[in-house]
């Protein structure tokens, strides 16, 4: 299994409507991209986030499923139309979850 984690920092003047549309768009990806096993996203509420205000966690079966997600037109649409216009900084990482034996 692959865990995909993304942290977002947005422009200070980003409207609540733009952030709401972003979260709605990200959550809708689960129904549009079959390789997504699980997906959650939301607004940060802790004081240790170093300016990152929102996060996403998605789970995939393997790296080829992650790649299919990244290249999928629905994902690219969210990136181009909802994320890039308002993002200041994006931090992403992927790691493999060891199989329990």
SULJO-V699375 format. One record per residue. N is the residue number from 0. RES is the residue in one letter. PHI is phi in radians with two decimals (999 if undefined). OMEGA is omega in whole degrees, 0 to 359 (999 if undefined). NEAR is the number of other ideal C-beta (glycine too) atoms within 10 Angstrom. Layout:
n=N res=RES phi=PHI omega=OMEGA near=NEAR
n=N res=RES phi=PHI omega=OMEGA near=NEAR
This chain:
n=0 res=X phi=999 omega=179 near=14
n=1 res=X phi=-2.07 omega=175 near=20
n=2 res=X phi=-1.84 omega=182 near=15
n=3 res=X phi=-2.02 omega=184 near=19
n=4 res=X phi=-2.12 omega=179 near=13
n=5 res=X phi=-2.31 omega=175 near=18
n=6 res=X phi=-1.98 omega=184 near=18
n=7 res=X phi=-2.11 omega=171 near=23
n=8 res=X phi=-2.17 omega=186 near=18
n=9 res=X phi=-1.95 omega=177 near=21
n=10 res=X phi=-1.01 omega=184 near=11
n=11 res=X phi=-1.01 omega=182 near=7
n=12 res=X phi=-1.63 omega=179 near=7
n=13 res=X phi=-1.11 omega=184 near=15
n=14 res=X phi=-1.31 omega=175 near=11
n=15 res=X phi=-1.03 omega=179 near=7
n=16 res=X phi=-1.15 omega=178 near=8
n=17 res=X phi=-1.15 omega=179 near=14
n=18 res=X phi=-1.19 omega=178 near=17
n=19 res=X phi=-1.11 omega=178 near=11
n=20 res=X phi=-1.10 omega=178 near=15
n=21 res=X phi=-1.08 omega=181 near=23
n=22 res=X phi=-1.10 omega=177 near=15
n=23 res=X phi=-1.07 omega=179 near=12
n=24 res=X phi=-1.12 omega=179 near=19
n=25 res=X phi=-1.14 omega=181 near=23
n=26 res=X phi=-1.12 omega=181 near=14
n=27 res=X phi=-1.22 omega=180 near=13
n=28 res=X phi=-1.08 omega=181 near=19
n=29 res=X phi=-1.02 omega=179 near=14
n=30 res=X phi=-1.46 omega=184 near=10
n=31 res=X phi=-1.87 omega=184 near=14
n=32 res=X phi=-2.09 omega=187 near=20
n=33 res=X phi=-1.13 omega=182 near=11
n=34 res=X phi=-1.30 omega=180 near=19
n=35 res=X phi=-1.34 omega=177 near=21
n=36 res=X phi=-1.49 omega=179 near=13
n=37 res=X phi=-2.70 omega=179 near=11
n=38 res=X phi=-2.65 omega=172 near=19
n=39 res=X phi=-2.43 omega=177 near=12
n=40 res=X phi=-2.71 omega=179 near=18
n=41 res=X phi=3.12 omega=182 near=12
n=42 res=X phi=-1.61 omega=178 near=11
n=43 res=X phi=-1.16 omega=174 near=16
n=44 res=X phi=-2.24 omega=180 near=7
n=45 res=X phi=-1.72 omega=183 near=5
n=46 res=X phi=-1.71 omega=182 near=6
n=47 res=X phi=-1.92 omega=190 near=6
n=48 res=X phi=-1.47 omega=175 near=13
n=49 res=X phi=0.91 omega=176 near=10
n=50 res=X phi=1.61 omega=176 near=10
n=51 res=X phi=-1.41 omega=189 near=17
n=52 res=X phi=-1.86 omega=183 near=16
n=53 res=X phi=-2.44 omega=180 near=20
n=54 res=X phi=-2.50 omega=178 near=16
n=55 res=X phi=-2.40 omega=172 near=20
n=56 res=X phi=-2.28 omega=177 near=13
n=57 res=X phi=-2.31 omega=182 near=25
n=58 res=X phi=-2.09 omega=181 near=17
n=59 res=X phi=-2.34 omega=181 near=23
n=60 res=X phi=-1.15 omega=185 near=12
n=61 res=X phi=-2.77 omega=183 near=12
n=62 res=X phi=-1.18 omega=178 near=11
n=63 res=X phi=-1.20 omega=175 near=11
n=64 res=X phi=-1.19 omega=176 near=20
n=65 res=X phi=-1.08 omega=179 near=19
n=66 res=X phi=-1.07 omega=178 near=13
n=67 res=X phi=-1.05 omega=176 near=16
n=68 res=X phi=-1.08 omega=183 near=20
n=69 res=X phi=-1.08 omega=182 near=16
n=70 res=X phi=-1.54 omega=186 near=10
n=71 res=X phi=-1.08 omega=180 near=17
n=72 res=X phi=-0.99 omega=179 near=9
n=73 res=X phi=-1.14 omega=177 near=14
n=74 res=X phi=-1.16 omega=180 near=20
n=75 res=X phi=-1.08 omega=178 near=11
n=76 res=X phi=-1.11 omega=178 near=13
n=77 res=X phi=-1.12 omega=180 near=20
n=78 res=X phi=-1.03 omega=185 near=15
n=79 res=X phi=-1.23 omega=188 near=10
n=80 res=X phi=-1.68 omega=186 near=12
n=81 res=X phi=-2.00 omega=183 near=18
n=82 res=X phi=-1.66 omega=186 near=18
n=83 res=X phi=-0.99 omega=181 near=10
n=84 res=X phi=-1.12 omega=185 near=12
n=85 res=X phi=-2.11 omega=185 near=17
n=86 res=X phi=-1.34 omega=172 near=16
n=87 res=X phi=-1.84 omega=183 near=13
n=88 res=X phi=-2.64 omega=177 near=11
n=89 res=X phi=-2.31 omega=178 near=14
n=90 res=X phi=-2.08 omega=181 near=12
n=91 res=X phi=-2.27 omega=172 near=11
n=92 res=X phi=-2.62 omega=179 near=9
n=93 res=X phi=-2.26 omega=174 near=14
n=94 res=X phi=-2.55 omega=181 near=10
n=95 res=X phi=-1.62 omega=176 near=10
n=96 res=X phi=-1.54 omega=180 near=9
n=97 res=X phi=-1.11 omega=176 near=7
n=98 res=X phi=-1.23 omega=179 near=6
n=99 res=X phi=-1.39 omega=183 near=4
n=100 res=X phi=-2.17 omega=999 near=3
